[in-house]
Amino acid sequence: MIRERLNEIYRLLLDFYGPQHWWPGETRFEIMVGAILTQNTSWSNVAKAIANLKTADCLEPDKLHVLDPAQIETLIRPAGYFRLKAKRLRNLTQWLADGYEGDLARLDAIDTQRLREELLGVSGIGPETADSILLYALNRPVFVVDTYTARVTVRHGLIEPELTYETLQDLFTSNLEPDVQLFNEFHALLVCVGKGFCKPKPRCTACPLNPLPHTIDCPCD
């Protein structure tokens, strides 16, 4: 039942939006940096910060790691919370330097679960950010969940409102094939419908998922 419903949701969203081809980024490290910078801000602001880092030619682990913290703060200011995020970027590059000599290729030989545990051990990296790095930067079949994912699945009766990150993630990983491309597209499509229709005050009538049953306490416009 749940597996079929998830597949139906995916099909409806893919037909409506088309492939999203997430995550924008030219290199794996750029995607990792973007996953940290996008915390609590819009992607348009992150793109400006990324552009600044590229212009300064420091969008590589070793170059960013030796940069003065004040310089990092200035470059990433458009992404907001720039002092906090500068520290988190330094924590990331320190982890890469200490464990892998700043060489992302060395991550390829590490088991996914161990990598996730190590990422969660980096100050400032939580489950969503860690899983975004694993899926989008390192091509590991880890499903990323967020507020949009929770809202859609709760309103469509797939999971109870009292959920944790782990239970919501398990809803997808236990019912879908562990496929990087599928996980990539599905998460991106859920973000699209969450931003466009399944908002705190939902727009059910025009939503591509409106044909599917959803909770009666979902106040449609």
N, C-alpha and C positions, 0 to 999 in steps of 0.2 A: 504493500500500500504506500508506504513512505517513499520507497525507491521509485515507484511509478510516478508519484506526485512530484518528486524532485526532478525527474526526467521531463515531466510535462512543463514544469516551471521553466526549466532550462530551454526547452524547445520554443516556448512562447516568447521568451525574452530574446533568444537568438534571432527568431524570425522578425521581431519588432525592431531591435537595435542593430543587428548584424554583429560580426566579430569586432571585438574591442582592441585586440592586440596590445594588451597591457604587458609590461610597465614601460612607460617612456624612459629611455636611457640608452646611451651609446655603449656603455661598458657596465660590467657587473658592479664595480665600485660606485659608479654614478647612481645605480639603482639602490645600492645600500645606503648611500648618503641621502638620496631622496626619501627613503623609507623613514629616516629619522627626521628630516626636515618637514615632512608632511604632517607630523603630529600637531593637531590642533590648529591647522591652517589650511587654506585652499591651495590647490595645485598651481594656480596661476602665480601665487606668491613664491612657491617653491621653485618654479621655473626661473624666476628672476634671480633667486639665490644661486641656483645651479649655473646660470649663465655667468654670474660674477665669478664663481669658482673656476669656470672654464677660461674666462678671460685672464684670470690671474695664473693660469696654468698650474693649478694645485689640486686637480681632481684625480689624484692618484694617492694611494695609501701613504707612501713614504713622504711625498711632498706635503700633504696635508698635515701629517704627523709632526713635522718639524716647524710648521708655521706658528707664529706667535698667536696665543689665544685672542688677543685683541684684534689681530688681522682677520682671524676667522669670524669673529663677531661682526666686524664691519662688512665682510663679504656676504654673510648669510642674513643680514639684518632684514631684508624683505620677507623672510619666512616667519618672522615673529619669534618671541621668546629666544632671541638670538644668543643671549649669554648662556642660558640653560642648554640650548641645542649645540652650542660650540663645545661645551663640556662633554656632551654625549657623543659628539663626533670624535673628540679626542679620546674618549673611552673606547670607542670602536677601533680607532687606529692603534691604540695601545694594545688592545687584545690581538689585533692582527700582527703587530710587531713582536709581541712577547711569544705568541704561540706559533706563528707561521712566517716570521721574518718579513711581514708585509706582503707576502706572495699569495694572492688569492687562489692560484692554481693548486696550492697545497691543501686547500679545503676540499678539493674533489675526492680525496682519498678518505675523508672522514665520514663516519656513519651519520645519517641524518639526525637521529635522536641525540647523539653526542653533540653535534653542532648546535642543535636547538638548546640543549642544556647550557652550553658555553655562551651562546648569545644571550640567554636569559640571565646569565651571570654578569653580563656587562651592564653597569649602572645606566639606567635611562632607557633600556630596551625591554619592553614588555612583550607579552605573547603575540599581539597583533603585529608589532614591528618585527619581531624575530621571525614570525611565519611569513611575512611579506618578503623579508630578505631571503629566506629559504626557497620560497616558491619563485619569486620573480628574478632574483639575482643569481641563485644557485641551482635553479631548475630541479628542486626537490618536490615530490608530490605531497605537499602539505597544504591543507585547505585553510585559507585565511577567512576569519569571520570578524564582523564588526557590528556597529549599531544598525546599519541597514539590513544586514543578514538577519539579525535578531528580530527586527520589526516585521520583515516579510514572513519569516517562518512562524512567528507567533500568531500573526493575523490570519495565516492560512492553516492554523491548527496543527502544525507539524511538531510543535514543541511547546511546553508550558512556559508561561512568562517568567517563572522563578528559575532562571537558567544561569549556568556559568559559562565561561569561555570554552571550557573543555567539553561540556555536554553539547553545546551548540556545534562545535567543531566535529564531535563524534557523530552527530546527526548526518553530516555529509560524508565523512570518511568511511563510515560503516555501511553506507548505502550506495556509494559510487565507486567505480573503478579508480585505483590510485594513478590517475593520469595527469601529468603536469599541464598539458594544454587544456583539458577539461576544467581542472581546478582554476586555472588562470582565467578562462573565459567566464566561468560561472560566477566567480567572485566579482569580476568587473561588471557583469550584467546586473547582479544584485545591487551593486552600488548605483548603477544607472537608474534602476527602477525605484530605489530608495530615495534618491535625490529628486527624481522627476515626478513620482506619483505617490509612493508609500511614505509620505512625510508624516510628521507628528499629527497633522490634520490631513488625512489621506484624500487623494483625488481618485477614488475608485472607478468612477464611471468611464474615464478615458484610459485607465490603466490596462496594459496588455495582459495582466493576470486577472482582470475582472471576471472572465468566464469561469474561473475556478472558485470553488466554495471558500468563503472567508468568514471570519467571526462576525456575529451579529452586533457586537459592540464596536465594530469598525464604522465610525460615523461618515458615511460617504457624502460627497458634495452633490 
